[in-house]
């Protein structure tokens, strides 16, 4: 799966953004996969994810961890845990290996970080995917701070207009965490990083307030 590979941002910002994704294979191990999916979600849930779930079970913007895990059945779909630091991801992956969960698993993040996890745990990745950047009329793209949020949904379900709206609301005093949940709930596959979105909304709001101060001083 590559839809979690195109997140936009600085290298330092992306070093705090990881997705651990699992999926059963249709016709291979999808029948009877419910308990494996439940175990994958349970392991992720035990390591304080900033998002959890998938299209079939919801995410932390609209469900509790317990409700998400309880919804696990024999699905051919992705199930994800989203984390903010490399060591937590290492611990999650180690537990998935030790418990032999048995689902195809993808780790998304800055390559130097994910490769170091594989090296530390002693396994060789089956496949490595790299995004090739953005091509075409890049002048039509929204601002970098907007892209840093919209690209967190690999299916393009987070609108730039929604992000801009909530960034302005945060600048006006609205709670940034609530704003992040409103933005991320449209990412149905549950790979949006709530903590990172909240942080970017705050940074964007501070920039808007600074610009307003400058304009009023002119």
Secondary structure, 3 states (H helix, E strand, C coil): CCCCCCCCCCHHHHCCCEEEEEECCCCCCCCCCHHHHHHHHHHHHCCCCCEEEECCCEECCCCCHHHHHHCCCCCCCEEEEEECCHHHHHHHHHHHHHCCCCCEEEEECCHHHHHHHHHHHCCCCCCCCCCCCCCCCHHHCCCHHHHHHHCCCCCCCCCHHHHHHHHHHHHCCCCHHHHHHHHHCCCCCCCCCHHHHHHHHHHHHHHHHHHHHHHHHC
